[in-house]
């Protein structure tokens, strides 16, 4: 695995829509709750957008871009008016294979935890259905 070199820090190849929403929100100095209230949505929905488990509709995307001071194209694809890349310490040139592997391991562990929660929930649902069937 090679380190990422000479690329646009927030392009589709490097970051996701959710990451760009989160970065733009933080750059604007707005909390998730504040932004959710401004967009007239639940905080959970914004959290889903930032975690890439859901995507905003076109009208919300446009509103979101305006509130955060970035272009909708930047949010969607990392192209156009956006936020500046982090300091040199975080620039793509300093992204090493070890840092990429660390991030991937963290994401894998988080995914495993989510799978375990889902498995427990499915087991509870199955138990409830079996109890209903037996009644």
N, C-alpha and C positions, 0 to 999 in steps of 0.2 A: 504494500500500500504506500503510495507516494504522498508526500505532503502537498497541500493545495498551494499552487504558486500562480502569481500574476493573474488573478481573477478579480472580478467585481465582488466585493465582500458580501453583498446582499443579493446576488443573482440567484436564479432558480437552482443553479448547480450547487450553491453553497448554503442557502437558507430556505426556509419554507415560508409560506404565507403567514402562518401563525407566529413564527419567529419575527417576521418583519412587523406584524401588528404589535407584538409585545415590545420590540425595540423602539418603534415609533411612539408608543404610549409612554414608555419610560423616558424617552428623550423629551417628550412634551411635558413631563412632570405630572402626569395624571395617573391616579390609581385606577385599578380595574372597576371598583365600585363607582367612582366619579364618571368614568367613561360610559359605563353601562347606563347610569342614570341619564346622561346626556343623550345617549342613543335610544333611550326608552326601551331597554331590553334588560333581561335578568343578568346578574353577574355571572351566573353559570354559563349562559350563552357566550359571553365574551371569553370566559375561561376556555370553553370548547373551541372557539376560534383560535385562541392563542396556542392551544395544544393540538391543533390540526385534527380535531375530531369532528368539526363542522366548519362550514364556510359561510360567510355573510352573503346575503342576496345583493344584487347589483345596486339597489337603492341604498342599502346600508353601507356598502363598500364606498360609494361616492361620498356619503355623509361622513364616514369614518376617516377617509383621506382628508377631507376638508378640515375636520376637527383637529387632526393630528398634524396638519401642515405638510402633508406629503401627497404625491400624486397617486391616483388609483393604480396606475401602471407600475409604480414602485412597489405598492403593497402586493399586487398580483404577481409581478415578475422580477422585481428588483431593478426595474429600468425607469429612469426619469428622476424627478425630484424626490429625494428621500432624506434620510438622516446620514450624517457622516459616519464613516467606519470608525471603530474604536481606535484608541491610541495605538502607537506602534507595537506595544507589548501584545496587543490582541490582533494585529494585522495578519492577513492570510499568510504572509511570508514566514511568520513565526509559528504557524500551525504545524506541529510535528506529528509524525505517525503515532507517537506515544499519546499525545493529547487527543487525537482522533479516536484511538483505541479506547482511551479512558471515557470519552463521551459516549461511544457506542456501548461500552460495558454498562455505563450508568443507565442508558436508555433501555438496554436489554433487561436489566434488573427491575426497572420500573414497569416494563411490559409484563414481566413474569409476575410481579405483585398484582397487577391488574387482572391477569389471567386467573390467579388464585382467588381473588375476590369474586370474579365472575363465576368460577367453578363452585364456590361456596353458595353463592346466591342461587345458581341453577339447582343445586342440591336441595336448598330450602324450598324452592318452587316445586320441585319434583315431589318432595315429601308432602307438601300441602295438597298437590293434585292427587297423590295416592290416598291421602286421608279423605279427600272429597269423594273419590271413587269408591272407597270402602264404606262410606256412610250411606 
